[in-house]
Amino acid sequence: MNQLRLAATAAVVAIVAALSGCSDGGGVVGVLQGSGAAAACAAPEVSVTPSTVVAGEATTLTATNLEATCNDQGEGPAAPATGVTVSMEAVDGSWGPTDVASLDAAADFTASATFLLPSDTLPGWVNVMLDGNQYVTFEVIAP
């Protein structure tokens, strides 16, 4: 009986492992959200400079590891992501999300965009999202 349970458990583990690849065919959103499986594809990294921005002034977003698909299972070379929507929203939910840019990654899977915050942006913490997934937060202060 114990050998039967052990064999059944091993079979379930093998099936789960086989079904948990990182590429879901979902393009950029699939890569950004991930599938929860361990994979060789690095998750996107996003930064905002400066990390405290005065309303009405410019900020620069830089992103790395922007792959269109996660090809870590031998599917061929990965392609840079294109048409990645950058949006912002207030952490407290008082406004947004608002689209502010669209990114096309270079051959090295990096991209950046500089944009002006509207002068009437309310002070507070702001989430920055790529294709709807939150990656970084920065602070807006009054002029």
C-alpha angles and dihedrals in degrees: 000000000000091000090053091052091047091051092047092049091049091050092051091048090050092050093048091048091050093050097046103077116143098237113083096168088246097122120219096348090053091052094045094049095039125201098254092252123123107257142169092236113100118230116243116270118210131190135178122211120233099025090209113050128190112228108258094028133101129266130186124220118202123190132185133188093037101163122169090217137008104243099178094129097067097271092138134266118338120243127222115257119252132195095022107171116225114203138169135208136175112262088226091054095242092129142004163345090210123174111232106168147356120228131209111190120227122235089276090057094249130123139170138189133188119206139168120244110226111257090237093057107133116243114254143078119322129199118219115209135190112208089343097310117116114234110158141011129212136178126248116204131190118263 
